Amino acid sequence: MYYYLIKMEDFKMRLAVVSSDGKNVDTHLGKGKTIYVYDDMDFVEKRELEISDDSKHQGGKVIQACKDCDAIISVQYGFKSKIKADDADVKLVMDEGPIEEVLKRYIDHVNFMKN
């Protein structure tokens, strides 16, 4: 049997942010046509989704596209999205502002809560 010791700081959180411009978290989860994915503060990829401007309750599409993420950060989300995220084991977080600041706030909060 093998045992591996891995430091907690070696683990990175995969975080998705909902943004219309790639600079700011500025969009409701259900209207998130563009998702930017980060490993902690390191940019990984941009994901484009087919979201209708006229339809409601589309947060599930975003959650499905981000099932590999630990958390999705958006300006707001609805109750149905919260249930779907819980089922997918993805955290939903509400925040807004420049992506770098939002990511730092969330990472700092998680690290504070671990200690």
MOPAC internal coordinates of N, CA, C and O (Angstrom, degrees):
PM7 1SCF
backbone

  N    0.0000 0     0.00 0     0.00 0    0    0    0
  C    1.4453 1     0.00 0     0.00 0    1    0    0
  C    1.5259 1   108.04 1     0.00 0    2    1    0
  O    1.2310 1   121.01 1   -41.50 1    3    2    1
  N    1.3344 1   115.67 1   138.50 1    3    2    1
  C    1.4490 1   121.12 1  -179.16 1    5    3    2
  C    1.5217 1   109.63 1  -111.03 1    6    5    3
  O    1.2310 1   121.47 1   -38.28 1    7    6    5
  N    1.3113 1   114.80 1   141.72 1    7    6    5
  C    1.4533 1   120.52 1   175.31 1    9    7    6
  C    1.5206 1   108.34 1  -121.60 1   10    9    7
  O    1.2310 1   121.02 1   -45.66 1   11   10    9
  N    1.3072 1   115.66 1   134.34 1   11   10    9
  C    1.4572 1   120.59 1   179.96 1   13   11   10
  C    1.5150 1   108.63 1  -116.02 1   14   13   11
  O    1.2310 1   120.97 1   -48.58 1   15   14   13
  N    1.2884 1   115.76 1   131.42 1   15   14   13
  C    1.4554 1   120.47 1   175.45 1   17   15   14
  C    1.5198 1   108.53 1   -99.63 1   18   17   15
  O    1.2310 1   120.98 1   -60.83 1   19   18   17
  N    1.2866 1   115.72 1   119.17 1   19   18   17
  C    1.4562 1   121.02 1  -179.76 1   21   19   18
  C    1.5218 1   107.69 1  -124.23 1   22   21   19
  O    1.2310 1   120.75 1   -50.45 1   23   22   21
  N    1.2926 1   116.18 1   129.55 1   23   22   21
  C    1.4634 1   120.49 1   178.35 1   25   23   22
  C    1.5151 1   109.97 1   -71.59 1   26   25   23
  O    1.2310 1   120.14 1   -35.84 1   27   26   25
  N    1.3194 1   117.33 1   144.16 1   27   26   25
  C    1.4545 1   121.41 1   179.54 1   29   27   26
  C    1.5165 1   112.03 1   -59.93 1   30   29   27
  O    1.2310 1   119.82 1   147.24 1   31   30   29
  N    1.3307 1   117.95 1   -32.76 1   31   30   29
  C    1.4625 1   119.50 1  -179.48 1   33   31   30
  C    1.5254 1   112.51 1   -70.50 1   34   33   31
  O    1.2310 1   120.25 1   167.34 1   35   34   33
  N    1.3531 1   117.13 1   -12.66 1   35   34   33
  C    1.4607 1   120.74 1   176.13 1   37   35   34
  C    1.5290 1   112.11 1   -78.36 1   38   37   35
  O    1.2310 1   120.22 1   163.18 1   39   38   37
  N    1.3317 1   117.19 1   -16.82 1   39   38   37
  C    1.4572 1   121.03 1   177.79 1   41   39   38
  C    1.5180 1   109.69 1   -81.62 1   42   41   39
  O    1.2310 1   120.88 1   -45.03 1   43   42   41
  N    1.3038 1   115.91 1   134.97 1   43   42   41
  C    1.4593 1   120.33 1   176.71 1   45   43   42
  C    1.5157 1   108.58 1  -112.90 1   46   45   43
  O    1.2310 1   121.63 1   -37.06 1   47   46   45
  N    1.3188 1   114.49 1   142.94 1   47   46   45
  C    1.4587 1   119.81 1   174.73 1   49   47   46
  C    1.5124 1   108.54 1   -87.76 1   50   49   47
  O    1.2310 1   120.65 1   -43.76 1   51   50   49
  N    1.3080 1   116.36 1   136.24 1   51   50   49
  C    1.4681 1   120.73 1   173.41 1   53   51   50
  C    1.5225 1   106.02 1   -92.52 1   54   53   51
  O    1.2310 1   121.10 1   -63.24 1   55   54   53
  N    1.3262 1   115.50 1   116.76 1   55   54   53
  C    1.4475 1   122.51 1  -175.78 1   57   55   54
  C    1.5212 1   110.67 1  -120.13 1   58   57   55
  O    1.2310 1   120.94 1   -42.45 1   59   58   57
  N    1.3270 1   115.81 1   137.55 1   59   58   57
  C    1.4582 1   121.56 1   176.41 1   61   59   58
  C    1.5159 1   108.30 1  -113.16 1   62   61   59
  O    1.2310 1   120.66 1   -42.18 1   63   62   61
  N    1.3176 1   116.34 1   137.82 1   63   62   61
  C    1.4647 1   120.44 1   175.84 1   65   63   62
  C    1.5244 1   108.92 1  -122.40 1   66   65   63
  O    1.2310 1   121.26 1   -37.73 1   67   66   65
  N    1.3234 1   115.19 1   142.27 1   67   66   65
  C    1.4605 1   121.16 1   179.86 1   69   67   66
  C    1.5223 1   107.48 1   -96.38 1   70   69   67
  O    1.2310 1   120.83 1   -60.71 1   71   70   69
  N    1.3391 1   116.02 1   119.29 1   71   70   69
  C    1.4580 1   120.03 1  -173.91 1   73   71   70
  C    1.5215 1   110.64 1  -146.26 1   74   73   71
  O    1.2310 1   120.97 1   -39.40 1   75   74   73
  N    1.3223 1   115.75 1   140.60 1   75   74   73
  C    1.4644 1   119.89 1   176.92 1   77   75   74
  C    1.5263 1   112.29 1   -86.98 1   78   77   75
  O    1.2310 1   120.52 1   160.21 1   79   78   77
  N    1.3449 1   116.60 1   -19.79 1   79   78   77
  C    1.4601 1   119.23 1  -174.21 1   81   79   78
  C    1.5283 1   114.87 1  -126.26 1   82   81   79
  O    1.2310 1   119.97 1   179.32 1   83   82   81
  N    1.3380 1   117.67 1    -0.68 1   83   82   81
  C    1.4597 1   120.64 1  -179.37 1   85   83   82
  C    1.5107 1   114.22 1    76.33 1   86   85   83
  O    1.2310 1   120.51 1  -176.72 1   87   86   85
  N    1.3228 1   116.62 1     3.28 1   87   86   85
  C    1.4697 1   121.35 1  -179.64 1   89   87   86
  C    1.5197 1   112.17 1  -117.64 1   90   89   87
  O    1.2310 1   120.65 1   148.93 1   91   90   89
  N    1.3412 1   116.37 1   -31.07 1   91   90   89
  C    1.4632 1   121.42 1  -174.57 1   93   91   90
  C    1.5199 1   111.33 1  -130.39 1   94   93   91
  O    1.2310 1   120.79 1   -36.12 1   95   94   93
  N    1.3324 1   116.10 1   143.88 1   95   94   93
  C    1.4566 1   121.06 1   167.42 1   97   95   94
  C    1.5231 1   104.17 1   -79.34 1   98   97   95
  O    1.2310 1   120.92 1   -70.64 1   99   98   97
  N    1.3573 1   115.84 1   109.36 1   99   98   97
  C    1.4658 1   119.32 1  -169.24 1  101   99   98
  C    1.5233 1   113.60 1  -145.96 1  102  101   99
  O    1.2310 1   120.27 1  -162.47 1  103  102  101
  N    1.3460 1   117.09 1    17.53 1  103  102  101
  C    1.4534 1   119.97 1  -171.81 1  105  103  102
  C    1.5254 1   111.10 1  -135.06 1  106  105  103
  O    1.2310 1   120.78 1   -36.96 1  107  106  105
  N    1.3314 1   116.11 1   143.04 1  107  106  105
  C    1.4608 1   123.80 1   173.24 1  109  107  106
  C    1.5281 1   107.93 1   -64.33 1  110  109  107
  O    1.2310 1   120.12 1   -36.37 1  111  110  109
  N    1.3170 1   117.37 1   143.63 1  111  110  109
  C    1.4595 1   121.64 1  -177.72 1  113  111  110
  C    1.5271 1   112.04 1   -52.77 1  114  113  111
  O    1.2310 1   119.95 1   133.24 1  115  114  113
  N    1.3261 1   117.71 1   -46.76 1  115  114  113
  C    1.4521 1   122.08 1  -176.29 1  117  115  114
  C    1.5145 1   115.07 1   -71.13 1  118  117  115
  O    1.2310 1   120.09 1   172.61 1  119  118  117
  N    1.3200 1   117.43 1    -7.39 1  119  118  117
  C    1.4699 1   122.14 1   177.59 1  121  119  118
  C    1.5190 1   111.72 1  -113.00 1  122  121  119
  O    1.2310 1   121.07 1  -166.55 1  123  122  121
  N    1.3347 1   115.56 1    13.45 1  123  122  121
  C    1.4618 1   121.41 1  -174.56 1  125  123  122
  C    1.5111 1   114.32 1   -77.75 1  126  125  123
  O    1.2310 1   120.45 1   -91.14 1  127  126  125
  N    1.3063 1   116.75 1    88.86 1  127  126  125
  C    1.4684 1   121.46 1   177.80 1  129  127  126
  C    1.5267 1   111.72 1   -74.91 1  130  129  127
  O    1.2310 1   120.53 1   154.76 1  131  130  129
  N    1.3213 1   116.59 1   -25.24 1  131  130  129
  C    1.4618 1   121.05 1  -177.60 1  133  131  130
  C    1.5213 1   109.61 1  -129.07 1  134  133  131
  O    1.2310 1   121.54 1   -53.16 1  135  134  133
  N    1.3185 1   114.67 1   126.84 1  135  134  133
  C    1.4591 1   122.11 1  -179.69 1  137  135  134
  C    1.5266 1   107.55 1  -119.62 1  138  137  135
  O    1.2310 1   120.97 1   -45.87 1  139  138  137
  N    1.3109 1   115.74 1   134.13 1  139  138  137
  C    1.4630 1   121.43 1   177.24 1  141  139  138
  C    1.5220 1   107.41 1  -111.28 1  142  141  139
  O    1.2310 1   120.67 1   -52.79 1  143  142  141
  N    1.3246 1   116.32 1   127.21 1  143  142  141
  C    1.4594 1   122.15 1  -174.73 1  145  143  142
  C    1.5239 1   109.61 1  -108.05 1  146  145  143
  O    1.2310 1   121.40 1   -43.77 1  147  146  145
  N    1.3345 1   114.92 1   136.23 1  147  146  145
  C    1.4627 1   122.67 1  -178.59 1  149  147  146
  C    1.5171 1   109.81 1  -131.23 1  150  149  147
  O    1.2310 1   120.64 1   -32.15 1  151  150  149
  N    1.3114 1   116.38 1   147.85 1  151  150  149
  C    1.4589 1   122.66 1   165.01 1  153  151  150
  C    1.5168 1   104.40 1  -102.31 1  154  153  151
  O    1.2310 1   121.06 1   -75.02 1  155  154  153
  N    1.3261 1   115.58 1   104.98 1  155  154  153
  C    1.4595 1   122.82 1  -167.58 1  157  155  154
  C    1.5346 1   108.16 1    54.81 1  158  157  155
  O    1.2310 1   119.74 1    65.56 1  159  158  157
  N    1.3308 1   118.10 1  -114.44 1  159  158  157
  C    1.4629 1   121.13 1  -178.25 1  161  159  158
  C    1.5311 1   112.23 1   -99.67 1  162  161  159
  O    1.2310 1   120.14 1  -177.99 1  163  162  161
  N    1.3291 1   117.34 1     2.01 1  163  162  161
  C    1.4597 1   121.75 1  -176.14 1  165  163  162
  C    1.5295 1   110.66 1   -93.84 1  166  165  163
  O    1.2310 1   120.81 1   -59.10 1  167  166  165
  N    1.3355 1   116.06 1   120.90 1  167  166  165
  C    1.4630 1   121.05 1   179.83 1  169  167  166
  C    1.5257 1   110.27 1   -64.62 1  170  169  167
  O    1.2310 1   120.88 1   -44.73 1  171  170  169
  N    1.3449 1   115.92 1   135.27 1  171  170  169
  C    1.4582 1   121.73 1   179.97 1  173  171  170
  C    1.5250 1   110.61 1  -110.78 1  174  173  171
  O    1.2310 1   120.53 1   124.37 1  175  174  173
  N    1.3498 1   116.60 1   -55.63 1  175  174  173
  C    1.4610 1   118.92 1  -176.97 1  177  175  174
  C    1.5252 1   111.53 1  -165.37 1  178  177  175
  O    1.2310 1   122.23 1   -16.26 1  179  178  177
  N    1.3231 1   113.33 1   163.74 1  179  178  177
  C    1.4624 1   123.13 1   175.14 1  181  179  178
  C    1.5207 1   107.19 1  -108.49 1  182  181  179
  O    1.2310 1   120.39 1   -48.44 1  183  182  181
  N    1.3396 1   116.85 1   131.56 1  183  182  181
  C    1.4620 1   121.55 1   179.38 1  185  183  182
  C    1.5268 1   109.30 1  -117.35 1  186  185  183
  O    1.2310 1   120.87 1   -51.65 1  187  186  185
  N    1.3138 1   115.94 1   128.35 1  187  186  185
  C    1.4621 1   121.96 1   179.05 1  189  187  186
  C    1.5343 1   108.77 1  -100.86 1  190  189  187
  O    1.2310 1   120.49 1   -46.03 1  191  190  189
  N    1.3276 1   116.67 1   133.97 1  191  190  189
  C    1.4610 1   121.77 1  -179.68 1  193  191  190
  C    1.5178 1   110.74 1  -121.76 1  194  193  191
  O    1.2310 1   121.20 1   -27.64 1  195  194  193
  N    1.3252 1   115.30 1   152.36 1  195  194  193
  C    1.4541 1   120.34 1   175.41 1  197  195  194
  C    1.5267 1   108.40 1   -91.01 1  198  197  195
  O    1.2310 1   121.33 1   -81.09 1  199  198  197
  N    1.3139 1   115.07 1    98.91 1  199  198  197
  C    1.4654 1   122.92 1  -179.56 1  201  199  198
  C    1.5178 1   107.37 1  -118.18 1  202  201  199
  O    1.2310 1   120.69 1   -51.12 1  203  202  201
  N    1.3157 1   116.28 1   128.88 1  203  202  201
  C    1.4611 1   121.51 1   179.87 1  205  203  202
  C    1.5236 1   110.37 1   -83.41 1  206  205  203
  O    1.2310 1   120.66 1   -45.29 1  207  206  205
  N    1.3206 1   116.35 1   134.71 1  207  206  205
  C    1.4603 1   120.43 1   178.07 1  209  207  206
  C    1.5273 1   112.00 1   -67.91 1  210  209  207
  O    1.2310 1   120.20 1   156.65 1  211  210  209
  N    1.3300 1   117.22 1   -23.35 1  211  210  209
  C    1.4576 1   121.56 1  -174.00 1  213  211  210
  C    1.5263 1   114.41 1   -95.85 1  214  213  211
  O    1.2310 1   119.44 1   169.40 1  215  214  213
  N    1.3206 1   118.68 1   -10.60 1  215  214  213
  C    1.4645 1   121.37 1  -175.78 1  217  215  214
  C    1.5245 1   111.87 1  -100.05 1  218  217  215
  O    1.2310 1   121.45 1   -28.12 1  219  218  217
  N    1.3320 1   114.82 1   151.88 1  219  218  217
  C    1.4657 1   121.60 1   175.74 1  221  219  218
  C    1.5233 1   109.06 1  -102.91 1  222  221  219
  O    1.2310 1   121.23 1    -9.23 1  223  222  221
  N    1.3136 1   115.26 1   170.77 1  223  222  221
  C    1.4672 1   123.18 1   172.81 1  225  223  222
  C    1.5280 1   112.89 1    56.97 1  226  225  223
  O    1.2310 1   120.55 1  -128.63 1  227  226  225
  N    1.3249 1   116.56 1    51.37 1  227  226  225
  C    1.4593 1   120.99 1   179.30 1  229  227  226
  C    1.5293 1   112.79 1  -105.68 1  230  229  227
  O    1.2310 1   120.64 1  -172.01 1  231  230  229
  N    1.3274 1   116.37 1     7.99 1  231  230  229
  C    1.4582 1   119.97 1   179.34 1  233  231  230
  C    1.5164 1   113.17 1   -58.48 1  234  233  231
  O    1.2310 1   120.59 1   150.28 1  235  234  233
  N    1.3347 1   116.48 1   -29.72 1  235  234  233
  C    1.4632 1   120.50 1   179.06 1  237  235  234
  C    1.5149 1   112.79 1   -60.21 1  238  237  235
  O    1.2310 1   120.24 1   146.25 1  239  238  237
  N    1.3357 1   117.14 1   -33.75 1  239  238  237
  C    1.4675 1   120.84 1   177.44 1  241  239  238
  C    1.5258 1   110.60 1   -64.47 1  242  241  239
  O    1.2310 1   120.92 1   138.84 1  243  242  241
  N    1.3122 1   115.84 1   -41.16 1  243  242  241
  C    1.4639 1   120.41 1   179.33 1  245  243  242
  C    1.5239 1   109.76 1   -66.79 1  246  245  243
  O    1.2310 1   120.46 1   136.22 1  247  246  245
  N    1.3218 1   116.73 1   -43.78 1  247  246  245
  C    1.4666 1   120.90 1  -179.78 1  249  247  246
  C    1.5274 1   110.33 1   -62.07 1  250  249  247
  O    1.2310 1   119.89 1   136.84 1  251  250  249
  N    1.3275 1   117.82 1   -43.16 1  251  250  249
  C    1.4725 1   120.84 1   177.98 1  253  251  250
  C    1.5296 1   111.11 1   -60.81 1  254  253  251
  O    1.2310 1   120.64 1   140.89 1  255  254  253
  N    1.3218 1   116.37 1   -39.11 1  255  254  253
  C    1.4687 1   120.87 1  -179.13 1  257  255  254
  C    1.5257 1   112.20 1   -72.41 1  258  257  255
  O    1.2310 1   120.74 1   165.12 1  259  258  257
  N    1.3318 1   116.18 1   -14.88 1  259  258  257
  C    1.4729 1   120.98 1  -176.04 1  261  259  258
  C    1.5252 1   112.48 1  -120.34 1  262  261  259
  O    1.2310 1   120.04 1  -154.32 1  263  262  261
  N    1.3183 1   117.53 1    25.68 1  263  262  261
  C    1.4696 1   120.76 1  -178.33 1  265  263  262
  C    1.5220 1   112.73 1   -62.70 1  266  265  263
  O    1.2310 1   120.28 1   160.40 1  267  266  265
  N    1.3258 1   117.07 1   -19.60 1  267  266  265
  C    1.4560 1   121.24 1   178.74 1  269  267  266
  C    1.5256 1   111.81 1   -86.74 1  270  269  267
  O    1.2310 1   120.20 1  -178.18 1  271  270  269
  N    1.3162 1   117.23 1     1.82 1  271  270  269
  C    1.4654 1   121.79 1  -177.52 1  273  271  270
  C    1.5304 1   110.81 1   -99.93 1  274  273  271
  O    1.2310 1   121.24 1   -27.09 1  275  274  273
  N    1.3135 1   115.24 1   152.91 1  275  274  273
  C    1.4615 1   120.97 1   176.35 1  277  275  274
  C    1.5210 1   111.30 1   -79.94 1  278  277  275
  O    1.2310 1   120.72 1   146.62 1  279  278  277
  N    1.3338 1   116.23 1   -33.38 1  279  278  277
  C    1.4644 1   120.79 1  -178.09 1  281  279  278
  C    1.5229 1   109.71 1  -151.75 1  282  281  279
  O    1.2310 1   121.71 1   -28.19 1  283  282  281
  N    1.3405 1   114.33 1   151.81 1  283  282  281
  C    1.4625 1   121.95 1   173.75 1  285  283  282
  C    1.5166 1   106.76 1  -120.73 1  286  285  283
  O    1.2310 1   120.69 1   -53.45 1  287  286  285
  N    1.3202 1   116.28 1   126.55 1  287  286  285
  C    1.4616 1   121.04 1  -178.33 1  289  287  286
  C    1.5205 1   108.60 1  -108.70 1  290  289  287
  O    1.2310 1   121.08 1   -55.00 1  291  290  289
  N    1.3352 1   115.55 1   125.00 1  291  290  289
  C    1.4606 1   121.67 1   178.65 1  293  291  290
  C    1.5229 1   108.53 1  -142.66 1  294  293  291
  O    1.2310 1   120.87 1    -9.02 1  295  294  293
  N    1.3302 1   115.95 1   170.98 1  295  294  293
  C    1.4599 1   120.58 1   179.63 1  297  295  294
  C    1.5266 1   110.49 1   -66.61 1  298  297  295
  O    1.2310 1   120.73 1   141.89 1  299  298  297
  N    1.3353 1   116.21 1   -38.11 1  299  298  297
  C    1.4557 1   120.64 1  -176.40 1  301  299  298
  C    1.5200 1   108.75 1  -160.31 1  302  301  299
  O    1.2310 1   120.48 1   -19.21 1  303  302  301
  N    1.3260 1   116.68 1   160.79 1  303  302  301
  C    1.4601 1   121.71 1   174.52 1  305  303  302
  C    1.5257 1   108.35 1  -150.80 1  306  305  303
  O    1.2310 1   121.03 1   -18.38 1  307  306  305
  N    1.3274 1   115.63 1   161.62 1  307  306  305
  C    1.4476 1   121.18 1  -178.19 1  309  307  306
  C    1.5200 1   112.77 1   -98.74 1  310  309  307
  O    1.2310 1   121.31 1    -8.39 1  311  310  309
  N    1.3218 1   115.10 1   171.61 1  311  310  309
  C    1.4577 1   121.99 1  -177.17 1  313  311  310
  C    1.5335 1   111.77 1   -62.58 1  314  313  311
  O    1.2310 1   119.88 1   138.06 1  315  314  313
  N    1.3279 1   117.84 1   -41.94 1  315  314  313
  C    1.4732 1   120.67 1   179.22 1  317  315  314
  C    1.5289 1   110.86 1   -61.87 1  318  317  315
  O    1.2310 1   120.81 1   141.44 1  319  318  317
  N    1.3176 1   116.06 1   -38.56 1  319  318  317
  C    1.4670 1   119.78 1   178.05 1  321  319  318
  C    1.5190 1   110.91 1   -64.48 1  322  321  319
  O    1.2310 1   120.22 1   141.68 1  323  322  321
  N    1.3116 1   117.18 1   -38.32 1  323  322  321
  C    1.4677 1   121.39 1   179.17 1  325  323  322
  C    1.5240 1   110.22 1   -60.81 1  326  325  323
  O    1.2310 1   120.52 1   135.92 1  327  326  325
  N    1.3199 1   116.61 1   -44.08 1  327  326  325
  C    1.4676 1   120.79 1   179.32 1  329  327  326
  C    1.5326 1   110.39 1   -63.80 1  330  329  327
  O    1.2310 1   120.48 1   135.10 1  331  330  329
  N    1.3281 1   116.69 1   -44.90 1  331  330  329
  C    1.4690 1   120.75 1   179.69 1  333  331  330
  C    1.5281 1   111.49 1   -64.23 1  334  333  331
  O    1.2310 1   120.68 1   141.58 1  335  334  333
  N    1.3186 1   116.31 1   -38.42 1  335  334  333
  C    1.4691 1   120.10 1   178.70 1  337  335  334
  C    1.5245 1   110.74 1   -66.87 1  338  337  335
  O    1.2310 1   120.37 1   138.47 1  339  338  337
  N    1.3222 1   116.90 1   -41.53 1  339  338  337
  C    1.4684 1   120.14 1   177.24 1  341  339  338
  C    1.5220 1   110.55 1   -59.81 1  342  341  339
  O    1.2310 1   120.48 1   136.63 1  343  342  341
  N    1.3353 1   116.68 1   -43.37 1  343  342  341
  C    1.4669 1   121.11 1   178.52 1  345  343  342
  C    1.5268 1   111.80 1   -63.23 1  346  345  343
  O    1.2310 1   120.15 1   146.90 1  347  346  345
  N    1.3292 1   117.31 1   -33.10 1  347  346  345
  C    1.4719 1   122.35 1  -179.84 1  349  347  346
  C    1.5294 1   112.15 1   -88.11 1  350  349  347
  O    1.2310 1   120.34 1   179.00 1  351  350  349
  N    1.3379 1   116.96 1    -1.00 1  351  350  349
  C    1.4714 1   122.80 1  -178.33 1  353  351  350
  C    1.5299 1   112.04 1    59.90 1  354  353  351
  O    1.2310 1   121.43 1  -138.65 1  355  354  353
  N    1.3333 1   114.86 1    41.35 1  355  354  353
  C    1.4631 1   122.54 1   176.75 1  357  355  354
  C    1.5255 1   107.45 1  -119.73 1  358  357  355
  O    1.2310 1   120.69 1   -47.10 1  359  358  357
  N    1.3267 1   116.29 1   132.90 1  359  358  357
  C    1.4697 1   120.22 1   177.86 1  361  359  358
  C    1.5221 1   109.63 1   -82.26 1  362  361  359
  O    1.2310 1   120.77 1   -39.00 1  363  362  361
  N    1.3247 1   116.13 1   141.00 1  363  362  361
  C    1.4590 1   121.12 1   171.60 1  365  363  362
  C    1.5142 1   107.88 1  -106.81 1  366  365  363
  O    1.2310 1   121.11 1   -45.26 1  367  366  365
  N    1.3220 1   115.49 1   134.74 1  367  366  365
  C    1.4566 1   122.06 1  -177.38 1  369  367  366
  C    1.5185 1   108.15 1  -129.15 1  370  369  367
  O    1.2310 1   120.75 1   -44.41 1  371  370  369
  N    1.3423 1   116.16 1   135.59 1  371  370  369
  C    1.4645 1   120.59 1   175.70 1  373  371  370
  C    1.5181 1   109.27 1  -102.04 1  374  373  371
  O    1.2310 1   121.01 1   -54.81 1  375  374  373
  N    1.3144 1   115.68 1   125.19 1  375  374  373
  C    1.4611 1   122.42 1   175.24 1  377  375  374
  C    1.5226 1   106.46 1  -164.02 1  378  377  375
  O    1.2310 1   120.74 1   -12.31 1  379  378  377
  N    1.3127 1   116.18 1   167.69 1  379  378  377
  C    1.4632 1   120.27 1   175.93 1  381  379  378
  C    1.5082 1   109.72 1  -152.99 1  382  381  379
  O    1.2310 1   121.37 1   -21.46 1  383  382  381
  N    1.3202 1   114.99 1   158.54 1  383  382  381
  C    1.4510 1   121.01 1  -179.62 1  385  383  382
  C    1.5116 1   110.45 1   128.71 1  386  385  383
  O    1.2310 1   120.45 1     8.47 1  387  386  385
  N    1.3413 1   116.74 1  -171.53 1  387  386  385
  C    1.4643 1   120.52 1   178.22 1  389  387  386
  C    1.5322 1   111.10 1   -57.31 1  390  389  387
  O    1.2310 1   120.67 1   -44.67 1  391  390  389
  N    1.3236 1   116.33 1   135.33 1  391  390  389
  C    1.4647 1   121.39 1  -175.09 1  393  391  390
  C    1.5243 1   111.85 1   -53.27 1  394  393  391
  O    1.2310 1   120.32 1   133.46 1  395  394  393
  N    1.3139 1   116.99 1   -46.54 1  395  394  393
  C    1.4680 1   120.17 1  -177.72 1  397  395  394
  C    1.5344 1   111.25 1   -59.22 1  398  397  395
  O    1.2310 1   120.08 1   137.71 1  399  398  397
  N    1.3236 1   117.44 1   -42.29 1  399  398  397
  C    1.4690 1   121.00 1   179.07 1  401  399  398
  C    1.5279 1   111.53 1   -68.12 1  402  401  399
  O    1.2310 1   120.58 1   139.35 1  403  402  401
  N    1.3267 1   116.50 1   -40.65 1  403  402  401
  C    1.4631 1   120.92 1   179.77 1  405  403  402
  C    1.5247 1   110.50 1   -64.05 1  406  405  403
  O    1.2310 1   120.27 1   134.47 1  407  406  405
  N    1.3352 1   117.08 1   -45.53 1  407  406  405
  C    1.4630 1   120.47 1   178.36 1  409  407  406
  C    1.5271 1   111.08 1   -61.29 1  410  409  407
  O    1.2310 1   120.58 1   135.01 1  411  410  409
  N    1.3232 1   116.50 1   -44.99 1  411  410  409
  C    1.4638 1   120.35 1   179.90 1  413  411  410
  C    1.5205 1   111.13 1   -61.22 1  414  413  411
  O    1.2310 1   120.09 1   136.52 1  415  414  413
  N    1.3394 1   117.44 1   -43.48 1  415  414  413
  C    1.4724 1   120.48 1   178.23 1  417  415  414
  C    1.5227 1   111.02 1   -59.08 1  418  417  415
  O    1.2310 1   120.78 1   134.72 1  419  418  417
  N    1.3410 1   116.12 1   -45.28 1  419  418  417
  C    1.4614 1   119.32 1  -177.96 1  421  419  418
  C    1.5311 1   111.25 1   -66.87 1  422  421  419
  O    1.2310 1   120.06 1   133.53 1  423  422  421
  N    1.3172 1   117.48 1   -46.47 1  423  422  421
  C    1.4647 1   121.09 1   179.97 1  425  423  422
  C    1.5248 1   110.33 1   -61.78 1  426  425  423
  O    1.2310 1   119.96 1   135.98 1  427  426  425
  N    1.3254 1   117.68 1   -44.02 1  427  426  425
  C    1.4691 1   121.07 1   177.66 1  429  427  426
  C    1.5241 1   110.87 1   -60.47 1  430  429  427
  O    1.2310 1   120.39 1   139.15 1  431  430  429
  N    1.3283 1   116.86 1   -40.85 1  431  430  429
  C    1.4623 1   120.84 1   179.94 1  433  431  430
  C    1.5453 1   110.45 1   -64.23 1  434  433  431
  O    1.2310 1   120.45 1   133.48 1  435  434  433
  N    1.3341 1   116.75 1   -46.52 1  435  434  433
  C    1.4695 1   120.16 1   179.94 1  437  435  434
  C    1.5136 1   110.09 1   -61.60 1  438  437  435
  O    1.2310 1   119.81 1   134.66 1  439  438  437
  N    1.3253 1   117.97 1   -45.34 1  439  438  437
  C    1.4567 1   121.70 1   179.49 1  441  439  438
  C    1.5181 1   111.49 1   -62.53 1  442  441  439
  O    1.2310 1   119.86 1   140.28 1  443  442  441
  N    1.3194 1   117.86 1   -39.72 1  443  442  441
  C    1.4589 1   121.70 1   178.28 1  445  443  442
  C    1.5324 1   110.19 1   -63.33 1  446  445  443
  O    1.2310 1   120.66 1   137.17 1  447  446  445
  N    1.3230 1   116.35 1   -42.83 1  447  446  445
  C    1.4621 1   120.71 1  -178.03 1  449  447  446
  C    1.5254 1   112.25 1   -68.75 1  450  449  447
  O    1.2310 1   119.58 1   154.37 1  451  450  449
  N    1.3296 1   118.41 1   -25.63 1  451  450  449
  C    1.4740 1   122.04 1   178.82 1  453  451  450
  C    1.5193 1   111.73 1   -74.62 1  454  453  451
  O    1.2310 1   120.60 1   155.05 1  455  454  453
  N    1.3201 1   116.46 1   -24.95 1  455  454  453
  C    1.4789 1   120.03 1  -175.90 1  457  455  454
  C    1.4977 1   112.08 1   -95.39 1  458  457  455
  O    1.2310 1   120.10 1   180.00 1  459  458  457

